[in-house]
Amino acid sequence: MSAEQPGAARDRKTASAGSSDELTDRTPFESLLLDETDLGPSHIRRARRIAERLREPKTISEILLELGQLSRAEHERLTQLYKSRLEVPEILLEEGALDEAGLRTYQEGKRADKTRSDRDLLVAGGLVSEERYLQALSTKHNLPFGEPEVALIEEELLGKVSLPYLKRRNVLPFRLEDGVLVAYMSDPLDVDTLHELERIYEAQVQPWCATADTIANALERAVNRMQGIVAKDEDVKTLKYREIRDIQEGEEIGAEAVRIVDYVLYKAIEMGASDVHIEPRAKEVHVRVRVDGVLQSLTDLPGTFAPRIAARVKVLCGVDLAERRRHQDGRIFVRVDGREVDMRVSTYASIFGETVVIRLLDRARGLMSLDRLGFEQGTLRIVQDVVLRAPTGLVLVTGPTGSGKTTTLYSFVDSLLDGKLKVITAEDPVEYVLDGATQCSTNEKTGPSFADSLRAMVRQDPDVIVVGEVRDQITASLAVESALTGHKVLTSFHTEDSVGAIVRLLEMGVEPFLVASTVSCVIAQRLIRRLCPECSKEAKPSKKDLRYLCIPKEDVRELPAREPVGCEACSGFGFKGRQGIHEVLIPDDDFRDAILRRASSKELRALAKELPGFLSLQEDGLLKAVRGQTGLGELADSAPRDVTARPLAALTEIASRRSIA
């Protein structure tokens, strides 16, 4: 439903009705707009006139939102405030779940017996379904509504209460964090049950809404998982494997392992995971997935399943099934819901059996446009108009493993593929096929190596050379020499920050004059989690984060900050998705002179801070935290510490100047 559905019918009626200068015929929602915002009667009248001319009906508030006279945050706040003042039957009527006849039946039942609850009259009376009733109840009280994710249930919580009690009360303890117990309840207003849960778990209870059948089903599946029972067939969606030979299932690779592996892979793809970890322990097998850079438990299985699951994965990726004492690497291609997913498999011979890690590369999600990478608006313009447009020079994208370097590199290359340039790559391995580029997958053992490919590239008349990664002195020297001979070279590097990339090149033996004359840009980056826009809340910055981030005292009072909460939209984690923070270093003459005289890293960092528009990773992340896109705690955990961080006002001015430039 739309953000302001509860007042939709009334808004539309009023939009076509006449109005006096005092708006005596204003709707309850319009009254709320006038009372809670700076909007006046003239704004309402204008929105009404626009509504009269529209072919497709829109509410007054929707029109005000599109006109920019009402922010989306304010719209949502007012909508929730309006809904909280309605009774559940009124919400059901507004949403179309209850008609006028049903409302009269409810009212008659209420008059006949005032002790009967709304739930009894509406649900037991057959007027609405339990699901629609709970949706309306969650709307009124601003509670999450949905279906529990069984894989995320903290199983130790179930051991503190008897299963019959949970079934009888229709309650599912879900997660306990920071003294707050999240519990799914079919009756979130059951005060007695809430008090009992608080006593049992010694924690404040945050109720989430779910139907009784949903809770019962989730409880059964959670208990089955704890007892080592394999997921039911209806819980497993079979993947359609491409380019994999038919497999004769035998004694070692049983049907259970097939179903488990299929389910784990499908669920990981559905959750948007980047990696799957299958880890045997002494008595069980832990299955975890990495979502938005953070590992979370998916399920646990009996330890006896470990060899069969590992064998199933090994067969799919074509490695030696009988070899269990040697680490192996393989690859699987799958198609899920019309999307191709490339899976890189690594097995590791641990003391409890083979640990399997599967890297998921979703081709549909891998290529991102430049405007989705998280660059500040002004910085993005410089990257597009200066860095990528320049015909020559070495562009380094640097950061640790998992910082998104490959994604950024592919986005840069994809933006250059306009049919006018010859783009040639050397990658280990090719992760995404780019239409219009000549790509080569290198292999240091079997060939061709990065060095071999680079030597051959320059004879292919390229405009743009892409090297997947600079790993050694030979590759670094060849990349620099290619840039020196008039090519644009894009590559990735493993260093802490942008200045560290310059220092590392010098330490690898590349001559200072070559580094100074060829490096046109260094982009250091990290990935930080985005706060869930549905549930994040304002918060006072913690002293620990402020100290670590070296936030100047003058910024503490005025520093807006938000923190994660957790809701259905983000599976209770408080974060949803990731974005990049960037440090873009474009050397000027003074900086190049410092490279020539082998200045210290400290001096180079000081000079970088003087470059127009330069922001350190921490400073770039701080601007995003101020806008409510991430939290200070997340920034402290992800970005290198900058002890020379500048005041917030200075950072805002730098970003503003770069946007105007």
LUMRO-198034 format. One line per 4 residues: number of its first residue (from 1); their letters; for each residue x, y, z of C-alpha. Coordinates in nm, 3 decimals, decimal comma. Layout:
REM LUMRO-198034
NUM) a) X Y Z  ...
//
This chain:
REM LUMRO-198034
1) msae) 0,000 0,000 0,000  0,109 0,360 -0,044  0,283 0,544 0,236  -0,030 0,736 0,325
5) qpga) -0,303 0,490 0,237  -0,510 0,534 0,554  -0,630 0,879 0,442  -0,649 0,798 0,074
9) ardr) -1,024 0,783 0,034  -1,083 1,099 0,234  -0,805 1,288 0,058  -0,948 1,209 -0,282
13) ktas) -1,297 1,314 -0,179  -1,171 1,645 -0,046  -0,951 1,706 -0,347  -1,254 1,745 -0,570
17) agss) -1,463 1,933 -0,316  -1,482 2,307 -0,282  -1,312 2,472 0,011  -1,340 2,794 0,199
21) delt) -1,046 3,015 0,280  -1,038 2,859 0,625  -1,049 2,502 0,487  -1,344 2,417 0,704
25) drtp) -1,390 2,094 0,508  -1,037 1,973 0,562  -0,980 1,603 0,625  -0,823 1,467 0,945
29) fesl) -0,497 1,409 0,762  -0,502 1,763 0,620  -0,558 1,894 0,971  -0,253 1,697 1,080
33) llde) -0,051 1,850 0,796  -0,150 2,200 0,901  -0,089 2,135 1,272  0,241 1,947 1,244
37) tdlg) 0,417 2,122 0,952  0,481 2,470 0,816  0,230 2,413 0,537  -0,062 2,653 0,515
41) pshi) -0,412 2,640 0,364  -0,276 2,771 0,032  -0,057 2,462 -0,007  -0,356 2,233 0,054
45) rrar) -0,574 2,427 -0,192  -0,306 2,412 -0,462  -0,265 2,037 -0,413  -0,643 1,998 -0,442
49) riae) -0,651 2,189 -0,772  -0,373 1,968 -0,911  -0,560 1,656 -0,794  -0,871 1,766 -0,984
53) rlre) -0,674 1,777 -1,311  -0,500 1,440 -1,274  -0,619 1,140 -1,474  -0,490 0,898 -1,214
57) pkti) -0,611 0,987 -0,862  -0,347 1,082 -0,607  -0,377 1,180 -0,244  -0,312 1,536 -0,133
61) seil) -0,006 1,426 0,061  0,134 1,238 -0,240  0,107 1,555 -0,446  0,275 1,763 -0,175
65) lelg) 0,553 1,504 -0,165  0,608 1,526 -0,541  0,605 1,907 -0,527  0,886 1,895 -0,272
69) qlsr) 0,675 2,074 -0,010  0,682 1,768 0,213  0,990 1,555 0,269  0,960 1,178 0,258
73) aehe) 1,077 1,147 0,618  0,814 1,399 0,730  0,552 1,226 0,518  0,627 0,891 0,681
77) rltq) 0,629 1,042 1,031  0,294 1,209 0,980  0,147 0,898 0,822  0,249 0,686 1,119
81) lyks) 0,116 0,950 1,359  -0,214 0,957 1,171  -0,244 0,579 1,171  -0,166 0,557 1,541
85) rlev) -0,473 0,770 1,611  -0,703 0,535 1,420  -0,859 0,221 1,563  -0,778 -0,113 1,402
89) peil) -1,121 -0,144 1,230  -1,074 0,206 1,083  -0,733 0,109 0,943  -0,884 -0,206 0,792
93) leeg) -1,161 0,003 0,637  -0,914 0,256 0,494  -0,700 -0,024 0,348  -0,999 -0,198 0,188
97) alde) -0,968 -0,514 0,399  -1,303 -0,437 0,567  -1,611 -0,297 0,392  -1,888 -0,080 0,536
101) aglr) -2,111 -0,381 0,599  -1,830 -0,557 0,785  -1,769 -0,246 0,992  -2,137 -0,234 1,093
105) tyqe) -2,124 -0,603 1,189  -1,818 -0,532 1,404  -1,986 -0,233 1,570  -2,302 -0,431 1,642
109) gkra) -2,096 -0,711 1,799  -1,906 -0,458 2,009  -2,227 -0,300 2,136  -2,372 -0,643 2,221
113) dktr) -2,066 -0,750 2,420  -1,811 -0,486 2,507  -1,580 -0,744 2,665  -1,509 -0,913 2,329
117) sdrd) -1,175 -0,813 2,181  -1,126 -0,666 1,835  -0,934 -0,977 1,738  -1,222 -1,202 1,839
121) llva) -1,483 -0,991 1,661  -1,282 -0,939 1,343  -1,086 -1,263 1,302  -1,295 -1,524 1,483
125) gglv) -1,603 -1,351 1,342  -1,477 -1,413 0,991  -1,466 -1,047 0,889  -1,091 -1,038 0,810
129) seer) -0,805 -1,286 0,808  -0,559 -1,306 1,095  -0,288 -1,178 0,863  -0,481 -0,864 0,765
133) ylqa) -0,577 -0,801 1,127  -0,212 -0,826 1,241  -0,098 -0,602 0,956  -0,343 -0,335 1,074
137) lstk) -0,237 -0,387 1,436  0,131 -0,355 1,344  0,047 -0,038 1,149  -0,128 0,122 1,445
141) hnlp) 0,146 0,037 1,695  0,440 0,070 1,452  0,551 -0,292 1,503  0,733 -0,507 1,246
145) fgep) 0,519 -0,771 1,074  0,640 -1,068 0,876  0,757 -1,428 0,871  1,042 -1,545 1,097
149) eval) 1,360 -1,646 0,914  1,430 -1,987 1,066  1,800 -1,977 0,980  1,844 -1,666 1,193
153) ieee) 1,671 -1,793 1,509  1,907 -1,803 1,808  1,848 -2,163 1,909  1,970 -2,128 2,266
157) llgk) 1,667 -1,906 2,333  1,433 -2,197 2,264  1,603 -2,409 2,527  1,494 -2,177 2,807
161) vslp) 1,120 -2,231 2,758  0,920 -2,547 2,701  0,797 -2,603 2,348  0,432 -2,658 2,460
165) ylkr) 0,438 -2,318 2,631  0,561 -2,145 2,313  0,301 -2,325 2,102  0,022 -2,248 2,348
169) rnvl) 0,112 -1,877 2,362  0,200 -1,853 1,990  0,539 -1,702 2,071  0,878 -1,746 1,903
173) pfrl) 1,185 -1,600 2,082  1,399 -1,486 1,789  1,702 -1,284 1,893  1,854 -1,141 2,213
177) edgv) 2,084 -0,845 2,173  2,189 -0,566 2,410  1,932 -0,665 2,668  1,640 -0,666 2,423
181) lvay) 1,458 -0,984 2,324  1,295 -0,981 1,981  0,999 -1,220 1,993  0,743 -1,299 1,722
185) msdp) 0,391 -1,301 1,869  0,048 -1,356 1,722  -0,086 -1,127 1,998  0,175 -0,855 2,061
189) ldvd) -0,062 -0,684 2,308  -0,073 -0,985 2,541  0,065 -0,813 2,851  0,081 -1,129 3,061
193) tlhe) 0,296 -1,310 2,805  0,521 -1,006 2,764  0,580 -0,993 3,140  0,653 -1,367 3,155
197) leri) 0,906 -1,340 2,873  1,074 -1,045 3,046  1,102 -1,251 3,363  1,232 -1,566 3,190
201) yeaq) 1,491 -1,392 2,973  1,563 -1,102 3,209  1,535 -0,863 2,917  1,305 -0,606 2,769
205) vqpw) 1,080 -0,762 2,503  1,032 -0,610 2,159  0,730 -0,785 2,001  0,713 -0,849 1,627
209) cata) 0,388 -0,961 1,464  0,336 -1,296 1,290  0,037 -1,523 1,241  -0,015 -1,823 1,469
213) dtia) 0,036 -2,069 1,180  0,358 -1,894 1,075  0,496 -1,911 1,428  0,398 -2,277 1,470
217) nale) 0,563 -2,370 1,140  0,880 -2,178 1,225  0,897 -2,343 1,568  0,867 -2,689 1,415
221) ravn) 1,139 -2,621 1,157  1,369 -2,467 1,418  1,330 -2,768 1,649  1,388 -3,007 1,357
225) rmqg) 1,704 -2,819 1,268  1,828 -2,844 1,627  1,768 -3,218 1,616  1,953 -3,257 1,286
229) ivak) 1,650 -3,329 1,066  1,704 -3,239 0,700  1,489 -2,960 0,555  1,166 -3,077 0,397
233) dedv) 1,152 -3,101 0,019  0,912 -2,807 -0,004  1,175 -2,590 0,168  1,434 -2,667 -0,102
237) ktlk) 1,433 -2,503 -0,442  1,642 -2,709 -0,684  1,903 -2,517 -0,877  1,934 -2,568 -1,251
241) yrei) 2,301 -2,638 -1,308  2,454 -2,538 -1,639  2,744 -2,712 -1,808  2,766 -2,982 -1,539
245) rdiq) 2,762 -3,347 -1,632  2,492 -3,573 -1,493  2,589 -3,728 -1,163  2,501 -4,081 -1,059
249) egee) 2,406 -4,050 -0,693  2,577 -4,317 -0,485  2,637 -4,420 -0,133  2,886 -4,143 -0,057
253) igae) 2,685 -3,861 -0,215  2,336 -3,920 -0,083  2,012 -3,747 -0,164  2,028 -3,563 0,169
257) avri) 2,355 -3,393 0,073  2,211 -3,290 -0,264  1,910 -3,125 -0,103  2,118 -2,956 0,165
261) vdyv) 2,371 -2,811 -0,079  2,097 -2,692 -0,314  1,912 -2,527 -0,029  2,224 -2,358 0,113
265) lyka) 2,330 -2,219 -0,226  1,982 -2,099 -0,316  1,933 -1,936 0,023  2,272 -1,765 0,005
269) iemg) 2,191 -1,621 -0,338  1,848 -1,512 -0,218  2,006 -1,330 0,078  2,258 -1,154 -0,146
273) asdv) 2,552 -1,325 0,023  2,903 -1,290 -0,114  3,041 -1,610 0,044  2,923 -1,938 0,191
277) hiep) 3,130 -2,104 0,465  3,075 -2,475 0,537  3,285 -2,551 0,844  3,304 -2,896 1,008
281) rake) 3,362 -2,902 1,383  3,396 -3,186 1,633  3,023 -3,267 1,654  2,850 -3,050 1,394
285) vhvr) 2,885 -2,857 1,070  2,845 -2,481 1,084  2,704 -2,317 0,771  2,750 -1,942 0,759
289) vrvd) 2,701 -1,676 0,493  2,866 -1,338 0,452  2,608 -1,066 0,389  2,718 -0,702 0,359
293) gvlq) 3,064 -0,803 0,474  2,950 -0,968 0,799  2,933 -1,344 0,863  2,603 -1,472 1,000
297) sltd) 2,483 -1,822 1,080  2,258 -1,990 0,825  2,219 -2,335 0,982  2,398 -2,608 1,178
301) lpgt) 2,402 -2,975 1,074  2,512 -3,300 1,238  2,885 -3,365 1,203  2,822 -3,686 1,006
305) fapr) 2,702 -3,475 0,713  3,041 -3,307 0,664  3,207 -3,555 0,420  2,890 -3,595 0,212
309) iaar) 2,836 -3,221 0,175  3,201 -3,161 0,086  3,186 -3,444 -0,166  2,873 -3,301 -0,328
313) vkvl) 3,037 -2,961 -0,371  3,359 -3,117 -0,502  3,171 -3,316 -0,764  2,989 -3,002 -0,882
317) cgvd) 3,309 -2,803 -0,922  3,502 -3,088 -1,084  3,790 -3,135 -0,839  3,939 -3,464 -0,718
321) laer) 3,669 -3,635 -0,512  3,905 -3,886 -0,350  4,166 -3,627 -0,240  4,090 -3,511 0,114
325) rrhq) 4,437 -3,424 0,243  4,514 -3,147 -0,008  4,361 -2,803 -0,052  4,177 -2,767 -0,383
329) dgri) 4,011 -2,496 -0,592  3,720 -2,530 -0,834  3,440 -2,345 -1,004  3,064 -2,389 -1,049
333) fvrv) 2,829 -2,211 -1,289  2,462 -2,199 -1,198  2,152 -2,023 -1,325  1,899 -1,911 -1,064
337) dgre) 1,576 -1,735 -1,158  1,726 -1,642 -1,493  2,046 -1,501 -1,339  2,392 -1,649 -1,396
341) vdmr) 2,597 -1,695 -1,080  2,964 -1,787 -1,089  3,081 -1,976 -0,781  3,448 -2,005 -0,684
345) vsty) 3,506 -2,303 -0,456  3,797 -2,347 -0,216  3,844 -2,655 0,001  4,076 -2,658 0,300
349) asif) 4,187 -2,977 0,474  4,119 -2,898 0,841  4,151 -3,134 1,139  3,774 -3,203 1,144
353) getv) 3,737 -3,249 0,771  3,729 -3,036 0,460  3,619 -2,677 0,510  3,446 -2,542 0,200
357) virl) 3,423 -2,173 0,112  3,219 -2,070 -0,190  3,254 -1,717 -0,333  2,934 -1,610 -0,512
361) ldra) 2,970 -1,379 -0,811  2,627 -1,277 -0,933  2,684 -1,146 -1,284  2,360 -0,948 -1,277
365) rglm) 2,469 -0,766 -0,960  2,839 -0,742 -1,026  2,840 -0,460 -1,282  2,742 -0,132 -1,120
369) sldr) 2,708 0,211 -1,275  2,948 0,475 -1,147  2,676 0,668 -0,964  2,601 0,362 -0,745
373) lgfe) 2,955 0,321 -0,611  2,912 0,575 -0,330  3,133 0,857 -0,460  3,048 1,207 -0,340
377) qgtl) 2,874 1,397 -0,618  3,164 1,634 -0,685  3,421 1,354 -0,657  3,227 1,143 -0,907
381) rivq) 3,229 1,431 -1,154  3,607 1,461 -1,125  3,650 1,085 -1,168  3,433 1,091 -1,481
385) dvvl) 3,552 1,416 -1,639  3,920 1,413 -1,540  4,047 1,071 -1,434  3,864 0,847 -1,681
389) rapt) 3,865 1,096 -1,967  4,243 1,145 -1,966  4,396 0,945 -2,255  4,703 0,830 -2,061
393) glvl) 4,818 0,762 -1,707  4,812 0,493 -1,441  4,495 0,471 -1,230  4,526 0,261 -0,914
397) vtgp) 4,228 0,133 -0,717  4,358 0,018 -0,382  4,236 -0,138 -0,060  4,236 -0,469 0,127
401) tgsg) 4,058 -0,786 0,018  3,682 -0,740 0,020  3,691 -0,362 -0,017  3,516 -0,363 -0,355
405) kttt) 3,819 -0,288 -0,573  3,715 -0,530 -0,848  3,363 -0,388 -0,864  3,498 -0,035 -0,897
409) lysf) 3,750 -0,142 -1,161  3,482 -0,314 -1,368  3,257 -0,009 -1,338  3,538 0,213 -1,469
413) vdsl) 3,602 -0,020 -1,761  3,233 -0,056 -1,842  3,197 0,324 -1,856  3,481 0,342 -2,112
417) ldgk) 3,331 0,085 -2,350  3,175 0,322 -2,603  3,294 0,144 -2,917  3,567 0,401 -2,986
421) lkvi) 3,838 0,257 -2,762  4,032 -0,068 -2,771  4,010 -0,211 -2,418  4,218 -0,517 -2,332
425) taed) 4,244 -0,690 -1,994  4,454 -0,943 -1,804  4,267 -1,087 -1,505  4,309 -1,375 -1,261
429) pvey) 4,048 -1,492 -1,333  3,794 -1,311 -1,554  3,502 -1,250 -1,317  3,255 -1,069 -1,544
433) vldg) 3,243 -1,076 -1,922  3,239 -0,723 -2,063  3,083 -0,675 -2,405  3,334 -0,481 -2,617
437) atqc) 3,649 -0,565 -2,422  3,921 -0,819 -2,507  3,968 -1,019 -2,189  4,234 -1,270 -2,092
441) stne) 4,234 -1,501 -1,788  4,588 -1,537 -1,653  4,741 -1,820 -1,452  5,081 -1,786 -1,289
445) ktgp) 5,134 -2,165 -1,289  5,015 -2,273 -1,632  5,033 -1,940 -1,815  4,992 -1,687 -1,947
449) sfad) 5,111 -1,484 -1,648  5,034 -1,120 -1,581  5,381 -1,025 -1,705  5,343 -1,228 -2,026
453) slra) 5,003 -1,073 -2,093  5,125 -0,719 -2,029  5,414 -0,760 -2,272  5,178 -0,889 -2,538
457) mvrq) 4,910 -0,626 -2,470  5,114 -0,330 -2,593  5,146 -0,501 -2,935  4,764 -0,520 -2,965
461) dpdv) 4,726 -0,144 -3,029  4,524 -0,082 -2,711  4,384 0,246 -2,582  4,305 0,113 -2,236
465) ivvg) 4,494 -0,163 -2,055  4,337 -0,328 -1,751  4,552 -0,536 -1,516  4,349 -0,724 -1,257
469) evrd) 4,606 -0,674 -0,982  4,964 -0,555 -0,936  5,126 -0,834 -0,733  5,499 -0,802 -0,781
473) qita) 5,781 -0,577 -0,899  5,770 -0,709 -1,256  5,399 -0,642 -1,299  5,434 -0,298 -1,136
477) slav) 5,721 -0,197 -1,366  5,540 -0,318 -1,678  5,220 -0,134 -1,579  5,414 0,189 -1,522
481) esal) 5,605 0,151 -1,850  5,279 0,090 -2,038  5,140 0,415 -1,898  5,463 0,592 -1,987
485) tghk) 5,431 0,489 -2,353  5,094 0,663 -2,386  4,835 0,412 -2,268  4,571 0,445 -2,000
489) vlts) 4,631 0,169 -1,748  4,377 0,067 -1,484  4,471 -0,176 -1,208  4,410 -0,271 -0,845
493) fhte) 4,657 -0,278 -0,558  4,666 -0,395 -0,195  4,752 -0,101 0,032  4,595 0,071 0,332
497) dsvg) 4,529 0,407 0,169  4,611 0,614 -0,140  4,947 0,744 -0,016  5,041 0,388 0,077
501) aivr) 5,007 0,289 -0,289  5,270 0,547 -0,389  5,504 0,433 -0,112  5,451 0,067 -0,204
505) llem) 5,541 0,127 -0,571  5,866 0,291 -0,462  5,942 0,004 -0,223  5,885 -0,245 -0,507
509) gvep) 6,174 -0,086 -0,696  5,987 0,134 -0,944  6,196 0,446 -1,008  6,058 0,766 -0,849
513) flva) 6,059 0,954 -1,180  5,843 0,681 -1,336  5,595 0,689 -1,046  5,580 1,070 -1,047
517) stvs) 5,525 1,095 -1,422  5,275 0,813 -1,475  5,043 0,788 -1,173  4,744 1,006 -1,260
521) cvia) 4,512 0,898 -0,979  4,499 0,669 -0,677  4,160 0,572 -0,536  4,158 0,402 -0,198
525) qrli) 3,829 0,258 -0,081  3,642 0,057 0,179  3,290 -0,080 0,195  3,068 0,028 0,484
529) rrlc) 2,721 -0,097 0,566  2,425 0,130 0,504  2,187 0,192 0,790  1,845 0,049 0,720
533) pecs) 1,631 0,347 0,613  1,324 0,184 0,767  1,439 0,158 1,127  1,753 0,361 1,202
537) keak) 1,709 0,616 1,478  1,881 0,926 1,606  2,144 0,855 1,866  2,403 1,033 2,072
541) pskk) 2,753 0,951 1,945  2,941 0,725 2,184  3,253 0,865 2,347  3,443 0,556 2,235
545) dlry) 3,367 0,623 1,866  3,436 0,994 1,900  3,774 0,930 2,058  3,871 0,670 1,801
549) lcip) 3,767 0,888 1,507  3,941 1,192 1,658  3,629 1,404 1,614  3,712 1,764 1,712
553) kedv) 3,532 1,887 2,024  3,358 2,167 1,837  3,179 1,909 1,621  3,048 1,684 1,896
557) relp) 2,745 1,893 1,991  2,632 1,958 1,636  2,716 1,615 1,501  2,397 1,438 1,391
561) arep) 2,426 1,065 1,430  2,207 0,761 1,380  2,235 0,404 1,496  2,094 0,068 1,378
565) vgce) 1,780 -0,077 1,536  1,662 -0,379 1,337  1,334 -0,446 1,163  1,174 -0,688 0,920
569) acsg) 1,312 -0,502 0,617  1,673 -0,562 0,727  1,615 -0,904 0,891  1,670 -0,745 1,229
573) fgfk) 2,032 -0,642 1,169  1,983 -0,266 1,136  2,186 -0,250 0,814  2,084 -0,309 0,455
577) grqg) 2,337 -0,305 0,172  2,679 -0,144 0,149  2,837 0,155 -0,018  3,189 0,273 -0,079
581) ihev) 3,389 0,539 0,099  3,671 0,677 -0,111  3,997 0,861 -0,092  4,076 1,012 -0,434
585) lipd) 4,433 1,136 -0,474  4,518 1,326 -0,793  4,884 1,437 -0,768  4,977 1,799 -0,839
589) ddfr) 5,327 1,935 -0,911  5,422 1,970 -0,543  5,315 1,614 -0,474  5,509 1,483 -0,775
593) dail) 5,819 1,673 -0,658  5,786 1,504 -0,319  5,776 1,164 -0,491  6,093 1,247 -0,686
597) rras) 6,284 1,322 -0,367  6,141 1,012 -0,194  5,957 1,207 0,076  5,839 1,014 0,380
601) skel) 5,488 0,874 0,393  5,406 1,127 0,668  5,504 1,418 0,445  5,314 1,272 0,148
605) rala) 5,000 1,239 0,360  5,033 1,599 0,474  5,068 1,713 0,112  4,768 1,502 0,012
609) kelp) 4,555 1,689 0,267  4,648 2,013 0,089  4,526 1,889 -0,249  4,200 2,060 -0,355
613) gfls) 3,903 1,848 -0,265  4,102 1,565 -0,105  3,917 1,374 0,166  4,060 1,085 0,363
617) lqed) 3,860 0,764 0,388  3,748 0,854 0,739  3,651 1,207 0,635  3,450 1,081 0,339
621) gllk) 3,276 0,832 0,565  3,202 1,102 0,823  3,010 1,302 0,562  2,800 0,994 0,491
625) avrg) 2,743 0,939 0,863  2,626 1,298 0,901  2,366 1,234 0,629  2,240 0,929 0,816
629) qtgl) 2,369 0,680 0,558  2,589 0,493 0,805  2,678 0,494 1,173  2,989 0,621 1,347
633) gela) 3,052 0,276 1,492  3,045 0,123 1,144  3,283 0,393 1,020  3,524 0,330 1,307
637) dsap) 3,522 -0,042 1,228  3,578 0,002 0,853  3,794 0,306 0,778  4,163 0,359 0,862
641) rdvt) 4,197 0,594 1,156  4,283 0,953 1,061  4,442 1,131 1,357  4,457 1,454 1,153
645) arpl) 4,086 1,455 1,065  3,959 1,805 0,993  3,651 1,971 1,148  3,315 1,884 1,001
649) aalt) 3,261 2,238 0,872  3,584 2,217 0,671  3,485 1,880 0,523  3,144 2,012 0,422
653) eias) 3,307 2,311 0,254  3,552 2,087 0,066  3,271 1,865 -0,058  3,068 2,171 -0,158
657) rrsi) 3,358 2,325 -0,352  3,422 2,000 -0,533  3,052 1,974 -0,627  3,056 2,325 -0,774
661) a) 3,390 2,281 -0,953
//
